[in-house]
Amino acid sequence: MRDEYLKEAQKIITDPNALINVVSRRSKQLKFGNKPLVESLEKLEPEDIALREIIEGKISYQEWVEDSSES
């Protein structure tokens, strides 16, 4: 994983656990044949492509919020 991509992605998804989960899920999708949402002139690893997609706003995430009124 490239440090510069990681630092930029951390500015967008500040929670490290959420960032790891998003990158992990997206890199698995890429490994199984999904097409990248960003173009690159260089050969990138799936994890780097996932980070670039986050940086460029191509993928996002939504935090899970439990509804405490359903107890």
C-alpha positions as CSV (number, residue, x, y, z in Angstrom):
1,M,0.0,0.0,0.0
2,R,1.4,3.4,-0.9
3,D,1.8,5.8,2.0
4,E,0.7,8.8,0.0
5,Y,-2.6,7.2,-1.0
6,L,-3.1,6.0,2.6
7,K,-2.5,9.5,4.1
8,E,-4.9,11.1,1.5
9,A,-7.6,8.5,2.2
10,Q,-7.3,9.0,6.0
11,K,-8.3,12.6,5.4
12,I,-11.6,11.4,3.9
13,I,-12.3,8.4,6.2
14,T,-10.8,9.3,9.5
15,D,-11.8,6.2,11.4
16,P,-8.9,3.7,10.8
17,N,-11.2,0.6,11.3
18,A,-13.7,1.9,8.8
19,L,-10.9,2.7,6.3
20,I,-9.5,-0.8,6.6
21,N,-12.9,-2.4,6.1
22,V,-13.7,-0.2,3.0
23,V,-10.4,-0.9,1.4
24,S,-10.5,-4.6,2.2
25,R,-14.0,-5.1,0.7
26,R,-13.3,-3.1,-2.4
27,S,-9.9,-4.8,-3.0
28,K,-11.7,-8.2,-2.8
29,Q,-14.2,-7.0,-5.4
30,L,-11.4,-5.9,-7.7
31,K,-9.5,-9.2,-7.2
32,F,-12.7,-11.1,-8.2
33,G,-13.0,-9.1,-11.5
34,N,-14.8,-5.9,-10.8
35,K,-13.6,-3.1,-12.9
36,P,-11.8,-0.2,-11.3
37,L,-13.6,3.1,-11.0
38,V,-10.4,5.1,-11.6
39,E,-7.9,5.0,-14.4
40,S,-4.2,4.7,-13.9
41,L,-1.3,4.8,-16.3
42,E,0.7,2.6,-13.9
43,K,0.0,-0.9,-12.6
44,L,-1.5,-0.6,-9.1
45,E,-2.3,-3.3,-6.5
46,P,-6.0,-3.7,-5.7
47,E,-5.5,-2.0,-2.3
48,D,-4.0,1.1,-4.0
49,I,-6.8,1.2,-6.5
50,A,-9.4,1.1,-3.6
51,L,-7.5,4.0,-1.9
52,R,-7.5,6.0,-5.1
53,E,-11.2,5.4,-5.5
54,I,-11.8,6.7,-2.0
55,I,-9.6,9.8,-2.6
56,E,-11.4,10.6,-5.9
57,G,-14.8,10.2,-4.3
58,K,-15.8,7.2,-6.4
59,I,-16.7,5.1,-3.4
60,S,-17.9,6.0,0.1
61,Y,-19.2,4.4,3.2
62,Q,-22.1,4.9,5.6
63,E,-21.6,4.4,9.3
64,W,-24.0,2.0,11.1
65,V,-26.1,3.7,13.6
66,E,-28.2,1.5,15.9
67,D,-31.6,2.7,16.8
68,S,-31.8,2.6,20.6
69,S,-35.6,3.1,20.6
70,E,-36.2,-0.5,19.5
71,S,-35.4,-2.1,22.8
